[in-house]
């Protein structure tokens, strides 16, 4: 069995490592669970820190303007209307932009959406939702990137989270984001596009949001 | 990108790919260079080189690591071209303050400043792991290192970063 030093050395290199040796040590050690918990909290902050706003205004260093201008002209000439001329809208950015249109959805409430209203919204995406997902307080079928998709708000112990079921938008891997005052993650749902889960506020913990996203994903029953 | 790469369909797909990946590519280039202006230049040049070399992209699912590899090469080229002088980290932090700032969260801004102070050999694998979701083996392949060397760098990166941020590192094993 590995000792505490080896355990901590390993998780400092990869906090999400979960080999049988690590799991065994964690289960038996009186100190390392608290160590791991602190490390995962730090990891959540680190992920948020690295997610700088890629659309923030550019603060150009003196003297470097000519290079970018030359590059811009070159790219525009060769690639035509390639990304320079188009809005830089990532999937995450589109999800965040959609939030601005429905601020009332974020209300903290204990009133669930009636089943008769929720079911048709979910049915459009060929899905049902098990109660393990949490209480759904808002459900709308929203036009997003040319398709109607379920836009849900689920009440959790830490407040409301928004879930968008993006059956028409696939991602290869989980994509945490921190944009426009929202933090969240877009996770792949093999065969059914992706799931965007986000919360309001810069202090939101990305690791916790990822955990909530996994819970919602597990609670979905696909019917088609 | 084998389908109609030179035509409208191929160009539209490539454009969509660039749009989807650009935020992450810019973030990676920023943390590599610690310079927003340089990062944007590198990403622009990367897009141009990627467009020219689009036939070598086997599938869209492989696009992200493909772009990141081009970014790393382009950053190295820009470094050689501009013969960048050694700069004071505090000056870099002050210059990039708008990028490092986090509304209502001073801790986050401090963490970003601490990331600026990490040596590049530690910062780069950390960004690949945390931001890009690379496994240890993928980082090793990208950086041309052994997995053991990558794990050592990741360990030292977090160890130093936590110390810079005033975290309790008394229970950390010795580097």
Interface residues (C-beta under 8 A of the other chain):
Chain A: X4 X5 X6 X8 X9 X10 X12 X13 X14 X15 X31 X35 X38 X39 X42 X43 X45 X46 X47 X48 X49 X50 X51 X52 X53 X54 X55 X56 X57 X58 X59 X60 X61 X64 X67 X68 X71 X72 X74 X75 X78 X79 X80 X81 X82 X83 X84 X86 X87 X88 X89 X90 X91 X92 X93 X172 X173 X174 X175 X177 X181 X202 X203
Chain B: X11 X14 X15 X18 X19 X20 X22 X23 X24 X26 X27 X30 X31 X35 X36 X37 X38 X40 X41 X44 X45 X47 X48 X51 X52 X61 X64 X95 X96 X97 X98 X99 X100 X102 X103 X104 X105 X107 X108 X111 X112 X115 X126 X127 X129 X130 X131 X133 X136 X150 X151 X152 X154 X155 X158 X159 X161 X162 X165 X167 X168 X171 X172 X173 X174
